[in-house]
Amino acid sequence: MPEKLSTKQMNRRALLLGGAGAAVAGLSGCVTSPIVGNAYEVAKAGIFGFPDIGLQRKTVASLPYASMLARIGKGPQALLLLARTQGEEQHWVSGLDRSVLTLQGGRVVKTFGFPENLKNTRADEIDPVDRLLHKLTAPVRHTRYIDLDVGAHYGLVVDSVFESLGPQKVKIVELDFDTILVRERNSARTLNWEFENLYWVDPADGFVWKSRQTIARTFPAVDFSILKPPAV
């Protein structure tokens, strides 16, 4: 049974979900950066970084679709829209280069159009990222299995430990959010690969508003922030 949201939480969700005008047309000229970009631009961004997209909250509110901002490392920031939901998976698509991030409960479980793609993610138990991170009172261990399309790594075992780092306020396009920051330390059993993921989760229901997740070894972590969450 899903937890009931507080009045404050419901009002904030209503604000973010409100408005269904034809705002996509209004974004022309201000959203020009794909997630991946060409090799020269990404290499240059590794030194200097790219400026953020200049979105305003009123524009976000009028989008007729759930939306997020995402970027790889210091690369270009991109607007992604929720293209479809398949079971518990949400497929978020960049309108410019058609890159895809597939999320399940706030974790990136599949990708398409990246230098190295996450083909699948599975686990034998419930993933704590799926609306449980706000309940952490002590470190929690989890094991998942991933398939990567570079190096034919199928069924790669990744062990992780989740730890709450406490309350943290974050700003996402003009709105401040009270969140709990959770760190996930990851280690692949058969590869020399250790990495961290970060999750900024809603203290009321564990919804992941912002995250930094490492998908593969060949490029930096992906940062994303939810602008307008999917309708419940």
C-alpha positions in Angstrom: 0.0 0.0 0.0 1.6 3.3 -1.1 2.3 5.8 1.7 -0.1 8.8 1.9 1.5 12.1 1.0 1.3 15.1 3.3 -0.7 18.1 2.3 2.6 20.0 1.6 3.8 17.2 -0.5 0.6 17.0 -2.5 0.6 20.7 -3.1 4.2 20.5 -4.5 3.4 17.6 -6.8 0.3 19.5 -8.0 2.4 22.5 -8.8 4.9 20.4 -10.7 2.2 18.5 -12.6 0.0 21.5 -13.3 -0.5 23.1 -16.8 -0.8 21.2 -20.0 -0.3 23.9 -22.7 1.7 23.4 -25.9 4.9 24.4 -24.2 7.2 22.2 -26.3 7.0 24.7 -29.1 8.0 27.5 -26.6 11.2 25.6 -25.8 12.6 26.0 -29.4 15.7 28.1 -29.3 16.5 27.4 -25.6 17.0 23.6 -25.6 19.8 22.8 -28.0 22.0 20.3 -26.1 21.8 16.5 -26.6 22.9 14.2 -23.8 25.8 12.7 -25.7 26.9 15.3 -28.2 29.8 15.0 -30.7 33.2 13.9 -29.6 34.9 17.3 -29.9 32.3 19.1 -27.9 32.3 16.5 -25.2 36.1 16.6 -25.0 36.1 20.4 -24.7 33.4 20.2 -22.0 35.7 17.9 -20.0 37.9 21.0 -19.5 35.5 23.9 -19.5 32.1 22.5 -19.0 28.8 23.5 -20.7 26.4 26.2 -19.5 23.0 25.0 -18.1 19.8 25.3 -20.1 18.0 28.5 -19.1 14.7 27.0 -18.2 12.1 28.8 -16.0 9.6 27.0 -13.7 6.6 28.4 -15.6 7.9 26.8 -18.8 8.4 23.5 -17.0 4.9 23.6 -15.5 3.3 24.1 -18.9 5.0 21.1 -20.4 2.4 18.4 -21.3 4.8 15.6 -20.5 6.8 14.5 -17.5 10.3 15.9 -17.9 13.9 15.8 -16.6 17.2 17.5 -17.2 20.3 15.2 -17.6 24.0 15.5 -18.5 27.1 13.3 -18.7 29.9 14.7 -16.6 30.5 18.3 -17.6 28.8 17.8 -20.9 25.8 19.5 -22.4 22.6 19.6 -20.4 19.6 18.0 -22.1 15.9 18.0 -21.7 14.3 14.5 -21.7 10.6 13.7 -21.9 8.9 10.6 -20.6 8.1 8.8 -23.9 6.4 5.7 -22.4 6.0 3.5 -19.3 6.4 -0.2 -19.7 5.5 -2.0 -16.5 7.7 -0.4 -13.8 10.1 1.0 -16.3 10.0 4.6 -17.5 11.7 5.5 -20.8 13.0 9.0 -20.9 14.1 10.3 -24.4 16.2 13.2 -25.5 14.4 14.9 -28.4 17.6 15.8 -30.2 19.9 12.7 -30.3 17.3 10.2 -29.2 19.4 9.0 -26.3 17.3 7.0 -23.8 17.5 6.6 -20.0 15.3 3.9 -18.6 14.5 4.4 -15.0 12.9 2.0 -12.5 12.2 3.5 -9.1 14.8 6.1 -9.6 17.6 3.8 -10.8 18.9 3.9 -14.4 18.4 0.2 -15.5 18.9 0.6 -19.2 20.3 3.1 -21.7 20.4 3.6 -25.5 22.6 5.8 -27.6 25.5 6.2 -25.1 29.2 5.4 -25.8 28.6 2.2 -23.7 25.1 1.0 -22.9 23.5 -0.6 -20.0 21.4 -3.3 -21.6 19.7 -4.7 -18.5 19.6 -4.6 -14.7 18.1 -7.2 -12.5 18.1 -8.3 -8.9 16.9 -11.1 -6.7 15.4 -8.7 -4.1 13.7 -5.3 -4.0 16.0 -2.5 -5.0 16.3 0.0 -2.1 16.2 2.8 -4.7 12.6 1.9 -5.4 11.0 4.2 -2.8 12.9 2.8 0.2 15.9 5.1 0.6 14.1 7.6 2.8 13.6 4.8 5.4 17.3 4.1 5.9 18.4 4.0 9.5 21.6 2.0 9.0 23.7 0.9 6.0 21.9 -1.5 3.7 23.5 -4.0 1.3 22.1 -4.9 -2.1 23.3 -7.0 -5.1 22.3 -6.6 -8.7 23.3 -8.0 -12.1 23.9 -5.9 -15.1 24.6 -6.4 -18.8 26.9 -4.0 -20.7 27.3 -3.9 -24.4 31.1 -3.2 -24.4 33.3 -6.1 -23.5 30.4 -8.5 -23.5 29.9 -8.2 -19.8 26.6 -10.1 -19.1 25.4 -10.9 -15.6 28.1 -8.7 -14.1 27.6 -8.9 -10.3 27.6 -5.5 -8.6 27.5 -5.3 -4.8 26.4 -2.1 -3.2 26.0 -0.5 0.2 23.6 2.3 0.8 24.2 4.9 3.5 22.1 8.0 4.4 24.1 11.2 4.6 21.3 13.2 6.1 19.0 16.1 5.0 20.0 18.3 2.1 18.2 21.1 0.3 18.4 21.1 -3.5 17.2 23.6 -6.0 15.7 22.4 -9.3 14.7 25.2 -11.7 13.7 27.8 -9.2 12.2 25.4 -6.6 13.8 24.3 -3.4 13.3 20.7 -2.3 14.0 19.2 1.1 15.6 15.9 0.5 17.7 13.1 2.1 21.0 12.5 0.4 21.9 8.8 0.1 25.2 7.4 -1.1 25.5 4.1 -2.8 29.0 2.5 -2.9 29.3 0.0 -5.7 31.9 -2.7 -6.5 31.9 -5.1 -9.4 33.0 -8.6 -8.4 35.0 -9.6 -11.5 36.2 -6.2 -12.7 38.5 -3.6 -11.2 35.6 -1.2 -11.0 34.4 0.7 -8.0 32.1 3.7 -8.1 29.5 5.8 -6.1 26.0 6.8 -6.9 24.1 9.6 -5.2 20.4 10.0 -4.7 18.5 13.0 -3.4 15.2 11.5 -2.2 11.9 12.9 -0.9 11.7 12.4 2.9 8.0 11.6 2.6 7.9 8.8 0.1 11.5 8.1 -1.2 10.9 9.6 -4.7 14.2 10.3 -6.3 14.2 14.0 -7.4 17.9 14.1 -8.3 20.6 11.6 -8.8 24.2 11.0 -10.0 24.7 7.5 -11.4 27.6 5.7 -13.1 26.4 3.6 -16.0 29.6 2.3 -17.4 33.4 2.6 -17.1 34.0 4.4 -20.4 32.4 7.8 -19.6 31.6 10.0 -16.6 28.5 9.6 -14.4 25.1 10.8 -15.5 23.4 13.5 -13.5 19.6 14.0 -13.7 17.0 16.1 -12.0 13.3 15.5 -12.3 11.5 18.7 -13.5 8.0 17.4 -13.7 7.3 13.9 -12.3 5.0 11.3 -14.0 1.4 11.5 -12.9 0.6 8.9 -10.2 
